Amino acid sequence: MKRWAVLTVLLYALTLILLTAPIMLVAFGGWARSSLSWQSILQTYSAWGYWLWLAVLVAGQALLLLLPIHISERRLPARRPLKIPVIVTAFFLANLFIAGIFAILCALYRDNAFNLLHLLSLSATLNAQPANSGNSGWGDFWGAVFTLVCFWVIWAIVFRNFARVDDPNSLLKRSLRWLLYGSILELLVAVPSHVIVRRRDDCCAPAGTFWGIATGISIMLLCFGPGVFFLFVKRFQRLKPKSIDRIKSAD
């Protein structure tokens, strides 16, 4: 079963890599004045941030497949395995929530939406420093991390209550359903916001709305991982009796 899980994770990673360039071309194509060329788009594959986000998604997919592996092998010791899908689901729901809100802010406040990160910056609240001190980038980063952790904790509390009453199969279905619905809703917000900021020819706002599109598509595809895994398992179970019968007939 673990081999099929590894294959599912590899297919997910390959899908994300193959879709990166086409989605960027559609999002930043020549239908606005600020468009990207193919050469600029392909340079994304050399950015460390791209591979870091890909690693986070792949790790999340692998962790979400731990519960399907236990279900397919019919072994679920206590309720410890249920903590992992709760934590992973809460993390990705928090990302969807933040990406959707930020896409709306980019559509409403243009490039000034990025300035709102200063209000959430831990460094700005602990030691008030001028914006041009050279630490504003790290301030925005820690502000975003702080916001993510807050929403992560909130969603983790919500799904912890579900884990207490749901059986493993129901919890898995509930988690994937929430992630799928959340990604669709987030895309319904991010795509129109991206169209708005591109037609205005904003400078930085399209990057914020595109992040919402990339997050929504990535997490939507992640939801199909357990389903693909169970298809592999069913295929394996169909082939396994045939191989046993052939061995018996050969004896």
N, C-alpha and C positions, 0 to 999 in steps of 0.2 A: 504493500500500500504506500509505503514511503517513496518508492520509486515513482509511482504515479503522481504523488504530491510534488516531487521535485520537477517532474515533467510539466505539471500545471504551472508551477512558479516560473519556469523557464519560458513557457509560452506567453505568460503574462508580461514578463520583462521584454521579450522580443516584440510583442505587439506594441508596447509603449515606445520602444526605440524606433520602430518602423513608422509609427503614426506621428512622431515628433515633427519631422520636416513638413509633411503635408498639412498638418493642422496650423503650423506657424505660417506657411505660405498662404493658407486661406485667411488667417486672422490678420496678417500684415502684408497682404498682396497689393497689387497695383490699383485698387479701387479707391485709394486716398493718396494724398500728396506724400505723406510719410510712409513709404513702403520699403520693404526689405528685399534684398536680392537673395538668390539661392546661396551665394557664397557666404553672406552674412548669417543665413539660417543654419547652414552646415557648421558654422563656427560654434554653434550651441553645444555640439557634441564634445567640444574640447573644454567646456566650462565645468569646473569642479562642482558648482552648485547644482547643475543638471544631474550629475551622477550621484550626488548626495540625495537629492529628492527621489531619484530612481531607486536607490538603495533602501530608502525609507518605505517606499511603496512595495518593493519586493519583499522586504522583511515583514510588512504588514500582511501581505498575501500569504506568506509562509506561516505566520502565527495563526491566521484565520483558518488554515487548513489543518491545524492540530486537532481541533474538535471533530471535523469530518473523519479524520483518520481513526480516532477513538470510536466514533459511531460505526464506521465500516468494519472495524475489528471487534465490535461488540464488547468493548472493555472501557468502562468509565469509572475509575476509582474515585469514590467520594464525589465532591463537587469542585475539586481544585481545578480541573481543566476549564471550568466555566469562567474563571477569572480572566483568562487570556482573551477570549472574544469580547468580554465586557470592556477591558482596557483598550483593545485595538479599535473596537467600534466607537468608543467614546472619543478616541484620538482623531479618527477620520471625520466624525461628525463635527467635532470642534473646528477642524480645518475647513469643512464645507461652510459652516456658519460664519467664520471669519472672512473667508473668501467672498461669500455672497454679500456681506455687509460692506466690505471694502470696495466691491464692484459698484454698489449703489453710491457710495461716497465719491468715487471717482467720477461717476456720471453727474452728480450734483455739484461737487466742489472743484471739478477739474483737477489740476495738478496740486491744488492746496489740500487734497485728501491725504497726501503723504505727510503733511505737517501735523495731522491729528495724531500720528504715532508719537510725537513729542509729548503729548499729554499723557500717554501711557508709559512713558519711559521711566524706568526705575532710577536711572542715573540722574535724570532731570529733577526727580522729586527728592532724592537723597542729598544731592549736592548741586545746587542750581549753578549751572555753567552757561556761558553765552553760547548761542547757536553756532558761532563760527570758531569754537575752541578746538575743533578737529575731532570731537567725540560724538558728534550728532549722529553719525552712522551707527556707532555701537549703541547709542541711546535708542534709536529706532529699532535696532535688532532686539535689545532686551525688552523694549516695550511690546513688540510683537510676541516674544516668547512668553512674557507675563500674561498677555491676553489669551494666548493659546492654552496655557496651563489652567487659567481660570475656567474657560469653557470646557476643557478636558475633564476637570474635576466635577463640574456640574453634570455632564453627560454620563460620567462614570457612576455617579450617585443614582441617576435615573435607571441605568441598566443593571446596577447591582440589585435593585429591588426586583427587576424582572428575573434575574438569575436565581433568586430565592424561591420563586414559585414555578418557573418554567422548567420543563424537562430539557435535556441537552438539545434535542432535535428542534423543539419549539424555540429555544433561545437562539439557535443558529439561524432559523428562518426569520425570526423577528429582527435580528441584527442585520442580516442581509437586506431585508425589506426596508428597514429604516435608512440604510446606506444608499440603497437604490433610489428611493423616493427623495431622499435629501439631495443626492447628486442631480436628479432631474430638476428639482425645484431650484437648486443653485444655478444650473445652466440656464434656466428660464430667466434668471436675473442677470447672469454674467454676460450672456450673448447680446441681449439688447443694450446693455450698458456699454459693451465694447463697440457696438455699431455707433452709438451716440458719440463716444469720445473719439473714434476714428474720423467721423465726419466733421467734427470740430477741429480736427488736426491738433489735438493736445500733445504736449511733449511727453510727459511721463505717465499720464493717466491710462493710456492703452496698455502699458505694462501691467498695471494693477488689475484691469479687467481681464486681460489675457491669462493672468495667474488664476483668476476665478474659472475661466474656461478649462485650463489645463487641469486644475484640481477636480472639477466636476467630471470630466471625461475619464481621468485616471481612476477615481474612486468608483465610477460607474462600471468600468471594466473589471475592477477588483471584485465587485459583487458576483461576477460570473465564475470566479475561480472555483469555489466549492461545487458549483453545478457541473463544471467541466471535470472536476475530480471524480464525482460520483458517476459520470458517464464512463470514465476510464475503469472505475471499479466494477460497474455492471458488465462492461465488455470483458474484463478479466474473469469475472465469475461465470460468464457464459462459456469462455474458452477452457476454463479449468476442468470441468467435468469431462469434456471431450478428450482432453489429454489423458485423464485418468483412465477413461474407457479404452483408449488406444493401448495404454500400457498393459491393462488387464487382458485385452484380446491378444496382444503380442506374447504374453506369458502362456 
